[in-house]
Amino acid sequence: MFKLLTIMMEEKRSIVHLDLDTFFVSVERLFDDRLKGKPILIGGSSDRGVVASCSYEARRFGVHSAMPMRTAKQLCPEAIVVRGDFEKYSQKSQEITEIIREGVPLFEKASIDEFYIDLTGMDRFFGCFKLAHELRQRIIQESGLNISMGLSQNKTVSKIATGEAKPNNEKQIPLGEEKSFLSPLSVQKIPMIGEKTSQTLYNMGVKKVHTLQQMPAQLLEATFGKNGKLIWEKANGIDLSPVVPYSEAKSISSEHTFDVDTIDTQLLEATLIAMTEQLSSKLRQKGQLTACITVKIRYSDFETHSIQQRIPYSSADHNLLPLVKKLFQKLYSRRLLIRLVGIRFSNLVHGNYQIQLFEDSQQQINLYQALDKLNVKYGEKTVCRAVAMGVGRRRFNPFNGLEN
């Protein structure tokens, strides 16, 4: 491992970061010219919803993503609210992914509108900036969407460079100039420094990256734990993380075989709920959404049946659970003992859950984020619906009912 890191540090890397400008807004404007040049809010139409994305015209009024829609409307009364269409955004994202796939040897899709490309070694043949520039122009011409680009020796500096290049521009940070580029910027420009961390830094008198660069790494580590060292490294333009080759997961699934074949509807429902919760949590952790649900039943005679249904993109328990139950009720018609039940979520796409909540409230977003954080930290089913808590610890006796 040490040898690998040494090689990576010695070799001049060329990492490109590409980020589509106000992606959802730009896609909507492709389909409706009347939206061009006007303040746009993408999200739920009700005041309970949140802003999933907003145009630069709306940002001038202080509007930002994840803001309650009610607040955004108060700040910008003239804004046009458009309910998001995630399927439309996913299709456009896939179109851009294919353009990048055709043009470069190695890329990582970080989100629905964000990409990293490793062009290390390409200077011998073309020139990395020239190649990245031509790829960016091709994306703009073929997709009709604006995209910004940053190029440096690592992912962190390139991502920050893209932010400084926006809107619809490109910026290269030459090798050796990483620290001087980062130095005058706000600490909030460093990836992984959110509102809570930045507030702690402000309380310490740290507002600019320059101050972070001069601080001992041990002090940051004492304050923020292991993240403190990462913050210090990023502030000093150090990032050895590789570009992870892109591969699109097609589906995730879960099956449960009962110790004793059963027709107990309470046990069956509890099992389905538990599996749905765990799968939907995994989707949110990976930043994915599903567009198709499949429910499977295997009877005691080993005959197996399944049913599936396409759905609007989602990773929310409260959207998926009713559909899973409905499909199971349609499927379970033989009234025989059941040996196994299974659930599969397919047609997966990248997208944060928050983006999908076009009609849900900020409270629901916060709830799912808190639940997922607890289950990641302390293990699956640390927090779950009460009906699913006993799954895996109960056995069904067809003569005596449930046993502990």
C-alpha positions as CSV (number, residue, x, y, z in Angstrom):
1,M,0.0,0.0,0.0
2,F,2.8,2.4,0.9
3,K,4.6,1.6,-2.3
4,L,1.4,2.4,-4.3
5,L,1.0,5.8,-2.5
6,T,4.7,6.6,-3.2
7,I,4.2,5.9,-6.9
8,M,1.0,8.0,-7.0
9,M,2.8,10.9,-5.3
10,E,5.8,10.7,-7.7
11,E,3.7,10.4,-10.8
12,K,2.2,13.6,-12.2
13,R,-1.5,12.9,-12.3
14,S,-4.1,14.7,-14.4
15,I,-7.6,14.6,-12.9
16,V,-10.6,16.4,-14.5
17,H,-13.7,17.3,-12.7
18,L,-16.9,18.0,-14.7
19,D,-20.1,19.4,-13.2
20,L,-23.2,20.3,-15.0
21,D,-24.4,23.8,-14.2
22,T,-27.8,24.0,-12.4
23,F,-28.5,20.6,-14.0
24,F,-32.3,20.2,-13.2
25,V,-33.0,23.8,-14.2
26,S,-31.0,23.5,-17.5
27,V,-32.9,20.3,-18.4
28,E,-36.2,22.0,-17.8
29,R,-35.2,25.0,-20.0
30,L,-34.3,22.6,-22.8
31,F,-38.0,21.6,-22.9
32,D,-39.4,25.0,-22.3
33,D,-37.8,28.1,-23.7
34,R,-40.0,30.4,-21.6
35,L,-38.0,29.5,-18.5
36,K,-34.7,30.9,-19.9
37,G,-33.4,33.9,-18.0
38,K,-36.0,33.7,-15.3
39,P,-35.7,32.7,-11.6
40,I,-36.6,29.0,-11.4
41,L,-37.2,26.8,-8.4
42,I,-37.2,23.0,-8.9
43,G,-39.1,21.1,-6.2
44,G,-42.5,20.5,-4.6
45,S,-45.3,22.9,-5.5
46,S,-46.5,23.0,-1.9
47,D,-45.0,25.2,0.8
48,R,-44.1,22.0,2.7
49,G,-41.6,21.0,0.0
50,V,-38.0,21.8,-0.4
51,V,-35.9,23.4,-3.2
52,A,-34.1,20.6,-5.0
53,S,-32.4,23.0,-7.4
54,C,-32.6,26.6,-8.4
55,S,-31.4,28.9,-11.2
56,Y,-28.6,31.5,-10.9
57,E,-31.3,34.2,-11.2
58,A,-33.0,32.8,-8.0
59,R,-29.7,32.4,-6.2
60,R,-29.1,36.2,-6.4
61,F,-32.0,36.5,-3.9
62,G,-30.4,34.2,-1.4
63,V,-32.2,31.0,-2.5
64,H,-30.3,27.7,-2.4
65,S,-31.0,24.0,-2.7
66,A,-32.4,22.2,0.4
67,M,-34.1,25.4,1.5
68,P,-37.8,25.1,2.4
69,M,-40.0,26.1,-0.5
70,R,-41.9,28.6,1.6
71,T,-38.7,30.5,2.5
72,A,-37.5,30.5,-1.1
73,K,-40.8,32.0,-2.3
74,Q,-40.6,34.7,0.3
75,L,-37.0,35.6,-0.8
76,C,-37.9,35.5,-4.5
77,P,-41.7,36.0,-5.0
78,E,-41.3,36.2,-8.8
79,A,-39.7,32.7,-9.0
80,I,-41.4,30.1,-11.2
81,V,-41.8,26.8,-9.4
82,V,-41.4,23.6,-11.5
83,R,-42.1,20.2,-10.1
84,G,-39.1,18.0,-10.8
85,D,-39.1,15.1,-13.2
86,F,-36.4,12.7,-12.1
87,E,-36.9,10.3,-15.0
88,K,-36.2,13.2,-17.5
89,Y,-33.0,14.2,-15.6
90,S,-31.8,10.5,-15.5
91,Q,-32.2,10.1,-19.2
92,K,-30.2,13.3,-19.8
93,S,-27.5,12.2,-17.3
94,Q,-27.2,8.9,-19.1
95,E,-26.8,10.7,-22.5
96,I,-23.9,12.7,-21.1
97,T,-22.4,9.5,-19.4
98,E,-22.3,7.8,-22.8
99,I,-20.5,10.8,-24.4
100,I,-17.8,10.7,-21.7
101,R,-17.6,6.9,-21.9
102,E,-16.8,7.2,-25.7
103,G,-14.2,9.9,-25.1
104,V,-11.9,8.9,-22.2
105,P,-10.3,5.7,-20.9
106,L,-11.2,6.0,-17.2
107,F,-14.0,8.0,-15.5
108,E,-16.0,8.0,-12.3
109,K,-19.6,9.1,-12.1
110,A,-19.8,10.8,-8.7
111,S,-23.5,11.8,-9.0
112,I,-26.2,12.4,-11.6
113,D,-24.5,15.6,-12.8
114,E,-20.9,15.2,-11.7
115,F,-17.9,13.3,-13.1
116,Y,-14.2,12.7,-12.5
117,I,-11.9,11.7,-15.3
118,D,-8.3,10.4,-15.0
119,L,-6.2,11.5,-18.0
120,T,-2.8,10.6,-16.4
121,G,-0.3,9.9,-19.1
122,M,-2.4,11.3,-21.9
123,D,0.0,14.3,-22.1
124,R,2.3,12.1,-24.1
125,F,-0.2,11.9,-26.9
126,F,-2.6,14.9,-26.8
127,G,-2.4,17.3,-24.0
128,C,-4.7,16.8,-21.0
129,F,-6.3,20.3,-21.0
130,K,-6.9,20.2,-24.8
131,L,-8.5,16.8,-24.5
132,A,-10.7,17.8,-21.6
133,H,-11.6,21.1,-23.3
134,E,-12.7,19.3,-26.5
135,L,-14.7,16.8,-24.4
136,R,-16.5,19.6,-22.6
137,Q,-17.3,21.3,-25.9
138,R,-18.7,18.1,-27.3
139,I,-21.0,17.7,-24.2
140,I,-22.3,21.2,-24.6
141,Q,-23.0,20.8,-28.3
142,E,-24.6,17.4,-28.2
143,S,-26.6,17.7,-25.0
144,G,-27.5,21.4,-25.1
145,L,-26.4,21.8,-21.5
146,N,-23.8,24.0,-19.9
147,I,-21.0,22.2,-18.0
148,S,-18.0,23.5,-16.1
149,M,-14.6,21.9,-15.7
150,G,-11.6,21.9,-13.4
151,L,-8.2,20.2,-14.1
152,S,-5.4,19.6,-11.6
153,Q,-3.3,16.8,-10.1
154,N,-6.1,15.5,-7.8
155,K,-9.8,15.2,-7.2
156,T,-10.1,17.8,-4.4
157,V,-8.4,20.6,-6.2
158,S,-10.1,19.9,-9.5
159,K,-13.5,19.9,-7.8
160,I,-12.8,23.3,-6.2
161,A,-11.4,24.6,-9.5
162,T,-14.7,23.7,-11.2
163,G,-16.6,25.6,-8.6
164,E,-14.4,28.7,-9.2
165,A,-14.9,28.3,-13.0
166,K,-18.7,28.3,-12.8
167,P,-20.9,29.1,-14.6
168,N,-20.0,27.3,-17.9
169,N,-16.3,27.8,-17.9
170,E,-13.1,25.8,-17.2
171,K,-10.0,26.3,-15.0
172,Q,-6.6,24.5,-14.8
173,I,-4.4,24.5,-11.8
174,P,-0.8,23.8,-12.8
175,L,1.3,21.3,-10.9
176,G,2.8,23.0,-7.8
177,E,0.3,25.8,-7.6
178,E,-2.4,23.9,-5.6
179,K,-1.7,25.7,-2.2
180,S,-1.5,29.2,-3.7
181,F,-4.8,28.6,-5.6
182,L,-6.6,27.4,-2.4
183,S,-5.1,29.9,0.0
184,P,-7.4,32.9,-0.4
185,L,-10.6,30.8,-0.6
186,S,-13.2,30.4,2.2
187,V,-12.8,27.2,4.2
188,Q,-16.4,26.3,3.1
189,K,-14.9,25.7,-0.4
190,I,-13.1,22.6,0.9
191,P,-15.2,19.4,0.2
192,M,-16.4,17.7,3.4
193,I,-16.5,21.0,5.3
194,G,-20.2,21.5,5.9
195,E,-22.1,24.1,8.0
196,K,-21.3,22.5,11.4
197,T,-17.6,22.1,10.7
198,S,-17.3,25.6,9.2
199,Q,-19.0,27.1,12.2
200,T,-16.5,25.3,14.5
201,L,-13.6,26.6,12.4
202,Y,-15.1,30.2,12.5
203,N,-15.2,29.9,16.3
204,M,-11.5,29.1,16.2
205,G,-10.9,32.2,14.1
206,V,-10.3,30.2,10.9
207,K,-12.2,31.6,7.9
208,K,-9.7,31.2,5.0
209,V,-7.9,28.2,3.7
210,H,-4.6,30.0,4.2
211,T,-5.1,29.8,8.0
212,L,-5.9,26.1,7.7
213,Q,-2.7,25.5,5.8
214,Q,-0.6,27.0,8.6
215,M,-2.3,25.1,11.4
216,P,-0.7,21.9,12.8
217,A,-2.4,18.8,11.4
218,Q,-2.4,17.5,15.0
219,L,-4.6,20.4,16.2
220,L,-7.2,19.7,13.6
221,E,-7.1,16.0,14.3
222,A,-7.6,16.7,18.0
223,T,-10.6,18.8,17.2
224,F,-12.3,16.8,14.4
225,G,-10.9,13.3,14.9
226,K,-9.7,11.4,11.8
227,N,-11.5,14.0,9.6
228,G,-9.2,16.7,10.9
229,K,-6.2,15.1,9.1
230,L,-8.3,14.9,5.9
231,I,-9.3,18.5,6.2
232,W,-5.6,19.6,6.6
233,E,-4.6,17.5,3.6
234,K,-7.3,18.9,1.4
235,A,-6.5,22.4,2.5
236,N,-2.9,21.9,1.4
237,G,-3.9,20.4,-1.9
238,I,-3.1,16.8,-1.0
239,D,-5.5,14.1,-2.2
240,L,-4.3,10.7,-3.3
241,S,-7.8,9.2,-3.8
242,P,-8.1,7.4,-7.2
243,V,-10.8,7.8,-9.8
244,V,-13.0,4.8,-9.3
245,P,-14.0,3.2,-12.6
246,Y,-17.7,3.7,-13.3
247,S,-20.1,0.8,-13.3
248,E,-23.8,1.1,-13.0
249,A,-25.4,-1.3,-10.6
250,K,-28.6,-2.7,-12.2
251,S,-30.4,-4.0,-9.1
252,I,-30.2,-4.9,-5.4
253,S,-32.2,-7.6,-3.8
254,S,-32.9,-9.5,-0.6
255,E,-34.4,-12.9,0.1
256,H,-35.4,-14.6,3.4
257,T,-35.9,-18.4,3.8
258,F,-38.0,-19.3,6.8
259,D,-36.9,-21.9,9.2
260,V,-40.4,-23.4,9.1
261,D,-42.7,-22.9,6.1
262,T,-45.4,-20.4,7.1
263,I,-48.7,-18.8,6.3
264,D,-48.6,-16.4,9.2
265,T,-49.5,-13.0,7.6
266,Q,-48.0,-11.0,10.4
267,L,-44.6,-12.7,10.1
268,L,-44.7,-12.4,6.3
269,E,-45.5,-8.7,6.5
270,A,-42.9,-8.1,9.1
271,T,-40.3,-9.8,7.0
272,L,-41.2,-7.8,3.9
273,I,-41.1,-4.6,5.8
274,A,-37.7,-5.4,7.3
275,M,-36.2,-6.2,3.8
276,T,-37.7,-3.1,2.2
277,E,-36.3,-0.9,5.0
278,Q,-32.8,-2.4,4.6
279,L,-32.8,-2.2,0.8
280,S,-34.2,1.4,0.7
281,S,-31.5,2.4,3.2
282,K,-28.8,0.9,1.0
283,L,-30.2,2.9,-1.9
284,R,-29.9,6.1,0.0
285,Q,-26.4,5.4,1.3
286,K,-25.3,4.8,-2.3
287,G,-27.1,7.8,-3.7
288,Q,-29.4,5.7,-5.8
289,L,-33.1,5.5,-6.7
290,T,-35.2,2.6,-8.0
291,A,-37.8,2.6,-10.8
292,C,-39.0,-1.1,-10.5
293,I,-40.1,-3.3,-7.7
294,T,-40.2,-7.1,-7.9
295,V,-41.7,-9.4,-5.2
296,K,-41.0,-13.1,-5.2
297,I,-42.7,-16.0,-3.3
298,R,-41.5,-19.6,-3.1
299,Y,-44.1,-22.1,-1.8
300,S,-43.4,-25.2,0.2
301,D,-43.6,-27.3,-2.9
302,F,-40.7,-25.1,-4.4
303,E,-43.0,-23.5,-7.0
304,T,-41.8,-20.0,-7.4
305,H,-43.8,-16.9,-8.6
306,S,-42.9,-13.3,-8.9
307,I,-44.6,-10.0,-9.9
308,Q,-43.1,-6.6,-10.7
309,Q,-44.2,-3.0,-11.2
310,R,-42.5,0.1,-12.6
311,I,-42.8,3.1,-10.2
312,P,-41.7,6.7,-10.1
313,Y,-38.0,6.9,-9.0
314,S,-37.7,6.7,-5.3
315,S,-35.7,5.4,-2.3
316,A,-38.2,6.3,0.4
317,D,-39.7,3.7,2.7
318,H,-43.0,5.4,2.8
319,N,-43.2,5.2,-1.0
320,L,-41.9,1.7,-1.4
321,L,-43.5,-0.2,1.5
322,P,-47.2,0.2,0.3
323,L,-46.2,-1.0,-3.1
324,V,-44.3,-4.0,-1.8
325,K,-47.4,-5.0,0.3
326,K,-49.7,-4.4,-2.6
327,L,-47.6,-6.6,-4.9
328,F,-47.4,-9.4,-2.3
329,Q,-51.2,-9.4,-1.8
330,K,-51.6,-9.7,-5.6
331,L,-49.1,-12.5,-5.8
332,Y,-50.1,-14.6,-2.8
333,S,-53.1,-16.5,-4.2
334,R,-52.4,-20.2,-3.6
335,R,-52.8,-20.0,0.2
336,L,-50.1,-22.7,0.6
337,L,-47.3,-22.6,3.1
338,I,-44.5,-20.2,2.1
339,R,-40.9,-21.2,2.1
340,L,-39.2,-18.0,0.9
341,V,-40.0,-14.3,0.1
342,G,-37.8,-11.9,-1.8
343,I,-37.7,-8.3,-2.9
344,R,-35.6,-6.8,-5.8
345,F,-35.2,-3.1,-6.7
346,S,-34.1,-2.6,-10.3
347,N,-33.6,0.1,-12.9
348,L,-31.4,1.9,-10.5
349,V,-30.1,5.4,-11.2
350,H,-27.9,7.8,-9.3
351,G,-29.6,10.6,-7.4
352,N,-29.7,11.8,-3.8
353,Y,-32.9,11.0,-1.9
354,Q,-33.4,14.7,-1.2
355,I,-33.6,15.4,-4.9
356,Q,-36.5,13.0,-5.2
357,L,-38.6,14.6,-2.4
358,F,-40.4,17.0,-4.7
359,E,-43.5,16.9,-2.5
360,D,-42.2,15.9,0.9
361,S,-41.2,18.1,3.8
362,Q,-37.8,19.0,5.2
363,Q,-38.8,17.1,8.3
364,Q,-39.1,13.9,6.3
365,I,-35.7,14.5,4.7
366,N,-34.1,15.0,8.1
367,L,-35.8,11.9,9.5
368,Y,-34.5,9.6,6.7
369,Q,-31.0,11.1,7.0
370,A,-31.0,10.6,10.8
371,L,-32.2,7.0,10.5
372,D,-29.6,6.1,7.9
373,K,-26.8,7.7,9.9
374,L,-27.8,5.7,13.0
375,N,-28.1,2.4,11.1
376,V,-24.7,3.0,9.4
377,K,-23.0,3.8,12.7
378,Y,-24.5,1.2,14.9
379,G,-25.6,-1.5,12.4
380,E,-28.7,-2.4,10.4
381,K,-32.1,-2.3,12.2
382,T,-30.7,-0.2,15.0
383,V,-33.7,2.0,14.2
384,C,-36.6,0.4,12.3
385,R,-40.4,0.0,12.4
386,A,-41.6,-1.9,15.4
387,V,-43.3,-4.6,13.4
388,A,-39.9,-5.5,11.8
389,M,-37.9,-5.7,15.0
390,G,-38.5,-9.4,15.6
391,V,-37.6,-10.6,12.2
392,G,-34.8,-13.0,12.4
393,R,-35.4,-13.8,16.0
394,R,-38.8,-15.4,15.7
395,R,-39.8,-18.8,14.3
396,F,-43.2,-19.8,13.2
397,N,-44.6,-23.1,14.4
398,P,-47.6,-24.0,12.2
399,F,-49.3,-25.6,15.2
400,N,-48.4,-23.3,18.1
401,G,-48.0,-19.9,16.3
402,L,-45.0,-17.6,16.9
403,E,-42.2,-18.6,19.2
404,N,-39.5,-16.4,20.8
